[in-house]
């Protein structure tokens, strides 16, 4: 049986790019093999595998870097 898990987070400080870089590093340290990564100034997408699991992450920056 397949499962879909969704995660959301609010960005409260720091740049979008730094947050995405940090997320990818954390996932890599957690044994995920990241084999696709496409970050940009306004969105990011990356994916990878760990054993029999697939990770697919997407993120969108707040409008005009707004918080709230």
C-alpha positions as CSV (number, residue, x, y, z in Angstrom):
1,X,0.0,0.0,0.0
2,X,1.3,3.4,-0.9
3,X,1.3,6.3,1.5
4,X,1.5,10.0,0.9
5,X,2.8,12.3,3.6
6,X,2.6,16.0,3.3
7,X,4.7,18.5,5.4
8,X,4.4,22.2,5.7
9,X,6.4,24.8,7.5
10,X,6.4,28.5,7.9
11,X,9.6,30.4,7.1
12,X,10.2,33.0,9.8
13,X,13.8,34.1,9.3
14,X,16.6,33.7,6.9
15,X,16.6,33.5,3.1
16,X,14.5,31.1,1.1
17,X,17.6,29.8,-0.7
18,X,19.4,29.1,2.6
19,X,16.3,27.3,4.0
20,X,16.2,25.0,1.0
21,X,19.9,24.3,1.1
22,X,19.6,23.5,4.8
23,X,16.6,21.1,4.1
24,X,18.5,19.2,1.4
25,X,21.6,18.9,3.7
26,X,19.4,17.6,6.5
27,X,17.7,15.0,4.2
28,X,21.1,13.9,2.9
29,X,22.4,13.5,6.5
30,X,19.3,11.5,7.2
31,X,20.5,8.9,4.5
32,X,18.3,10.2,1.6
33,X,20.1,9.9,-1.7
34,X,19.1,13.1,-3.4
35,X,19.2,12.5,-7.2
36,X,17.3,15.5,-8.5
37,X,17.5,19.1,-7.3
38,X,16.2,22.3,-9.0
39,X,16.2,25.3,-6.7
40,X,15.5,28.8,-7.9
41,X,14.9,32.2,-6.3
42,X,11.1,31.6,-6.0
43,X,10.6,27.9,-5.8
44,X,12.5,24.6,-5.2
45,X,12.0,21.0,-6.1
46,X,14.1,18.0,-5.1
47,X,13.7,14.3,-4.8
48,X,15.5,11.2,-3.7
49,X,15.3,7.7,-2.3
50,X,16.1,5.8,0.9
51,X,15.7,2.1,0.9
52,X,12.1,1.5,-0.5
53,X,10.9,5.1,0.1
54,X,10.7,8.0,-2.3
55,X,11.1,11.6,-1.2
56,X,9.6,14.4,-3.3
57,X,9.9,17.9,-1.9
58,X,8.4,21.1,-3.3
59,X,8.7,24.6,-1.9
60,X,7.4,28.0,-2.9
61,X,8.9,31.3,-1.6
62,X,6.5,33.9,0.0
63,X,5.4,36.7,-2.4
64,X,8.1,39.4,-2.5
65,X,9.8,37.6,0.4
66,X,6.9,38.5,2.6
67,X,6.3,36.8,6.0
68,X,3.0,36.5,7.6
